[in-house]
């Protein structure tokens, strides 16, 4: 049976969450009793994820099963690896540094006001 757009989204969401947690494919595979090649197939759309396997992956990735079905982004592609790395590293900062960094990002990402 061919893969559907939902199958591909589930694979992207597995990869996205794995990146956010800083896990390798091998480490995730060991958590659910698989070889890393199977995780690779799920993430790249080479294989469908069964309902039972999705339940194991959700537990290993510490998310509800609904996470895999949620709309991943405006174009459905999820987040980039850089964005996942940034989010993971951001969460390791002390609260005060996170707050200051967030203020900085807000300041530099706000377009300048146009004079009337």
Phi, psi and omega in degrees: 000131182292156179287145178259167174304326178294320177301318180292321178296317179300317177298317178297320182291326175298310181298314181301313181292321178300315178299315181301327179274353180072030181264144171278164175299322180297316181295317177296317180302316179296325179296331182248010175075036180236176170268152182299332180299327179290320176298317179301317179297318178298314185291328183265359180086016179278346180207149175279153177260124178289162180300317179295318180292323179296323177297317177296319179294319179300316179295315181294330181263003176057049176222156173287158179302328180300336178306321184287341181261348181292145178298125188280336182177180184300329179251006178078004184269356180079202182252158180284166177297322177299317180295321178294318177297316179299315180297316180296314180292322178303319183289347178273348180285151173298153185308315182297319179292322177300316181298314180295318179295318178298318177300317179298313181297318177300317182295317183277345180264351179278124180295145179296147178289142179268125180292139182270000000 
